[in-house]
Amino acid sequence: MMKKLIFAGAFIALMNIQATLDLNPTISKVDLGKSKVSWIGKKVTGQHSGNISLKSANLEFGKAGLTGGSFEMNMGTITCTDMQGEYADKLVGHLKSEDFFSTEKFPVASFKITKATSTAKAGTYKVDGNLTIKGITKPVNFDAMVENGTAKAKIIIDRTQFDIKYGSGSFFDNLGDKAIDNNFILEVELAYTK
């Protein structure tokens, strides 16, 4: 009986050490110059794409792998990469306007991991977190791949949850070929050093 108690006590102590390690993660620096955020927005007649510059980013690692992290996007830097000249300028101006991201009023959008769960596939995680756009915070989840100093994720976002309703068939009738998908995609690639 005494041996069982000693073993149980040792096991609990080891679990507490593991918990302590996970509560004190290593924060890894993200190289903003080597990292990028790309966006894709779709509509009935096609799609557009572009980039958004990162303002800050970090990733947190415990003994078992990714445990947390966050990033901020400078929404005033949004660009269009599938067009050039006047048409690109008009699109970017519209995306910065009140119809979309209101970048003067809300210059920063951010994401913070609340939970990262490793999967059976090495380096792959199920990630839950809070995304803030236009001052509105909503939960999102996605898969992420973390390997060789790079964390990659494709995040599908319902823009209408962040009060971006322009051209949405969910809110406006008779849009025809001017309808814009409610969902847009952020492809995030963070280069980090442990």
CORKAZI-V534623 format. One record per pair of residues at least 6 apart in sequence whose C-alpha atoms are under 7 Angstrom apart, sorted by the first residue. I is the first residue (numbers start at 1). J is the second residue. If there is no record, write none. Layout:
I|J + I|J
This chain:
21|62 + 21|63 + 22|62 + 22|63 + 25|60 + 25|61 + 25|62 + 26|60 + 26|61 + 26|62 + 27|58 + 27|59 + 27|60 + 27|61 + 28|58 + 28|59 + 28|60 + 28|192 + 28|193 + 28|194 + 29|58 + 29|59 + 29|192 + 29|193 + 30|57 + 30|58 + 30|190 + 30|191 + 30|192 + 30|193 + 31|191 + 31|192 + 32|54 + 34|191 + 35|189 + 35|190 + 35|191 + 36|53 + 36|54 + 36|188 + 36|189 + 36|190 + 37|51 + 37|52 + 37|53 + 37|186 + 37|187 + 37|188 + 37|189 + 38|50 + 38|51 + 38|52 + 38|186 + 38|187 + 38|188 + 39|49 + 39|50 + 39|51 + 39|185 + 39|186 + 39|187 + 40|48 + 40|49 + 40|50 + 40|184 + 40|185 + 40|186 + 41|47 + 41|48 + 41|49 + 41|184 + 41|185 + 42|48 + 42|180 + 42|181 + 42|184 + 43|179 + 43|180 + 43|181 + 44|177 + 44|178 + 44|179 + 44|180 + 45|177 + 48|82 + 49|80 + 49|81 + 49|82 + 50|79 + 50|80 + 50|81 + 51|78 + 51|79 + 51|80 + 52|73 + 52|74 + 52|75 + 52|77 + 52|78 + 52|79 + 53|73 + 53|74 + 53|77 + 54|72 + 54|73 + 54|74 + 55|72 + 55|73 + 55|74 + 56|71 + 56|72 + 57|70 + 57|71 + 57|72 + 58|69 + 58|70 + 58|71 + 59|68 + 59|69 + 59|70 + 60|66 + 60|67 + 60|68 + 60|69 + 61|67 + 61|68 + 66|116 + 67|115 + 67|116 + 68|113 + 68|114 + 68|115 + 68|116 + 69|112 + 69|113 + 70|111 + 70|112 + 70|113 + 71|110 + 71|111 + 71|112 + 72|108 + 72|109 + 72|110 + 72|111 + 73|108 + 73|109 + 73|110 + 74|107 + 74|108 + 74|109 + 75|103 + 75|107 + 75|108 + 75|109 + 76|96 + 76|103 + 76|107 + 78|92 + 79|92 + 80|88 + 80|92 + 95|101 + 96|102 + 96|103 + 97|103 + 99|164 + 99|166 + 100|164 + 100|166 + 101|134 + 102|134 + 106|134 + 106|135 + 109|132 + 109|133 + 110|131 + 110|132 + 110|133 + 111|129 + 111|130 + 111|131 + 111|132 + 112|129 + 112|130 + 112|131 + 113|127 + 113|128 + 113|129 + 113|130 + 114|128 + 114|129 + 115|127 + 115|128 + 115|129 + 116|125 + 116|126 + 116|127 + 116|128 + 117|125 + 117|126 + 117|127 + 118|124 + 118|125 + 118|126 + 119|125 + 119|126 + 123|145 + 123|146 + 123|147 + 124|144 + 124|145 + 124|146 + 125|143 + 125|144 + 125|145 + 126|142 + 126|143 + 126|144 + 127|141 + 127|142 + 127|143 + 127|144 + 128|140 + 128|141 + 128|142 + 129|139 + 129|140 + 129|141 + 130|137 + 130|138 + 130|139 + 130|140 + 131|137 + 131|138 + 131|139 + 131|140 + 132|138 + 133|162 + 134|162 + 136|162 + 142|155 + 143|153 + 144|151 + 144|152 + 144|153 + 145|151 + 145|152 + 145|153 + 146|152 + 149|191 + 149|192 + 149|193 + 150|189 + 150|190 + 150|191 + 150|192 + 151|189 + 151|190 + 151|191 + 152|188 + 152|189 + 152|190 + 153|187 + 153|188 + 153|189 + 154|185 + 154|186 + 154|187 + 154|188 + 155|185 + 155|186 + 155|187 + 156|183 + 156|184 + 156|185 + 156|186 + 157|183 + 157|184 + 157|185 + 158|182 + 158|183 + 158|184 + 159|182 + 159|183 + 159|184 + 160|182 + 165|171 + 167|178 + 167|179 + 167|180 + 168|179 + 168|180 + 168|181 + 168|182 + 169|175 + 169|179
